[in-house]
């Protein structure tokens, strides 16, 4: 099953006026951190580090613009 948010992101590029605003959406929740301390995660930068296999939104934008 395709993720509805991935489909929405890909279709947002067809919107000439608002497509660049779509990247301001909050990043997906990293459920690997579930059960751990939000304060400790923030202190060590774990809440802003992407898990293996994830990519930054900017990488997707670069690939879509080519």
N, C-alpha and C positions, 0 to 999 in steps of 0.2 A: 504494500500500500504506500502511495506517495504521501509525503508530509504536506499538509495543506499550506503551511507557512513557506515551504520551499516553492510550491506552485505559485503562491501569492507573490513571493519575491521575484520569481522569474517573469511573471505577468506584469509586474510593476514597471518593467522596462518598456512596456508598450504605452505607458502614460507619459507623454512628453512634458507635462507640467509638474508632476509630483514624484517622478521616479527617484530623484535623488534624496527625497525626504524619507524614503522607506528604510534607508540604512540606519536611521536614528532610532529604530525599534530596539527595545531591550534584547540583549543576547539571550539565548536559551539557557534554562537552568541546568547547571552541572549537577546532576543527581548523584555523581560519585562523591560529592561532599555532604550528602544527607547524613544526619546524625553527628556531624562534627560542629565545632564552635564557629559561628559566623565571625566573631571577633578575632579569633586566632587565624582563621582563613584570610581575613582582611589584612591583619598584621603581617602575615608572611606572603601576601600577594597570591594566595591560592585561588581566591575568588575571581581573579582577573587573568589567570593562566588557563589556556584552553587545553582540554584533554587531548590525548593522542588521537589523530584522525580528524579533528575539527580544524576549520580554517577561519581566518578573519574575514569579516564582511568585505573589507577592501580587496582581498584576493579574489573574491567572487566578482566584484565589480570590474576588476582588471580583466578577468577572463571573459566576462560578458561584453566588454567594450571592444574586444578584438574581432 
